[in-house]
Amino acid sequence: MFIQNTPELLGVQKYHCASPPLKNFLISHNICPIYSYVHKVSKKNIWVFIMCKDLSFLLNQWSNNKPVKEVFNSG
């Protein structure tokens, strides 16, 4: 369920997510977006979550467990 009265959330801290895997991770932990939109420049879907302690904890967990991409030097 998305929130319809989003202008009333002007003073609420929000987290904007452009990663489908992260969005799915958050939803799997019962943190649901309040609305979504398509970014004007990148044309990517953006999901917006209300920032809270549970969301902050899950974002830290995601960052700590996310696989690190290896960078190869050609020199």
N, C-alpha and C positions, 0 to 999 in steps of 0.2 A: 504494500500500500504506500503510495507516494503522498506527500503533504501538498495540499492545494494552495494553502495560504502562505507561500514562501516569503512574501514581503514582510511578514511579521517576525521573521527570523534574522533581521538585520543585525542585532546585537549578539547573536549566538555564534560561537566559534565552530567552524565547519572544516571538514577535511575533503578535498577534491581528489578523486582517485581516477586515473586513466588506465589502470592495469586490470584487464579482465581476470587474470589469475588471483590478484590481490582482492578484487571485489568478491570473487567466489569464495575465497578463504574467509573473508569477513562475514559473508552471508552464512557460510557453514557454521560459524560461531554465533549465530543469531544477532549479528549487527547488520541492520538493513539500511540501504540508502534512503534518503528522504526525497530525492528527486535526481533526475539525470538530464543531461543535455549533450548536444554535439558541439564540440569546440569549433569556433568559426574558422580558424586558420588550419589546424591539423586535421579537422574532420573526424577526430576520435570521439568515442563516447566517453563522457565524464560522469562519474557517479558521485553524489555528494552525501556525506555522512555527518551527523552531529558529533562533534568531538566530546568524548567522555572518558572516564578512567578505563573502562573496558576496551574501548577503541584504541586508546594509547598503548595499553598493554599488548594488544594483538598486533599493532603496528611494530612495536619493539620485537615481539616474537617473530614476526615475518622478516624483519631486517636481520635478526641474528641467525635465522635458519635458511635464508635465501642463498642459493648456490652462487658462488662468485665466478664471474666470467674470467677466463684466463686471457691475458694479453701477451701476445707473442711479439718479440722484437726481431726485426730482420737483420740485426747487426751484430 
